[in-house]
């Protein structure tokens, strides 16, 4: 992992001079699940080819989506931090899908993580994405994936990760009540649940009693 990270740092430092504000502005990531005004924000730096990221997404974050994001308690943001052989292609296709909408991003992300053991060996990322989308959406994704701005966006997010001392994936940041905690681990859902429930209890302890019921909805 350290060799991969060092390689990323060299490439990104070289790329910094060519970054344009328009790239990040056009593709600035909002919540892939949940709403921007949720009391908790989880910002995940992830790599589609990273086995730990796969486990974290499939075993933890999908349950966070259902039990916390979809109930208005958490906004989840996913950022790209590619470091494996086929990571960038996967990130580019997933980000192109996000331009179509969060539904398409979810379909592509699910397929990429589910099939990671296969495409990480064969390199056939495009076929996995095609299996997750309809023909029209796939045509759009392929066209969008050729936009050079997508590479700038991915580089910007990786640089942001380096600036925030992301040294491995997954690394995520939980922000609540103006405070941010950095976690460098693929937490189990049980561990994540304990963290989120504690933060929600603290958040709603400061509001009128009748709003505390929101936590248990």
Secondary structure, 3 states (H helix, E strand, C coil): CHHHHHHHHHHHHHHHHHCCHHHHHHHCCCCCECCCCCCEEEEEEECCCCHHHHHHHHHHHHHHHHHHHCCCCEEEEEEECCCCCCHHHHHHHHHHHHHHCHHHHHHHHHHHHHCHHHHHHHCCHHHHHHHHCCHHHHHHHHHHHCCHHHHHHHHHHHHHHHHCCCCCCCEEEEEECCEEEEECCCCCHHHHHHHHHHHHHHHHHCCCHHHHHHHHC
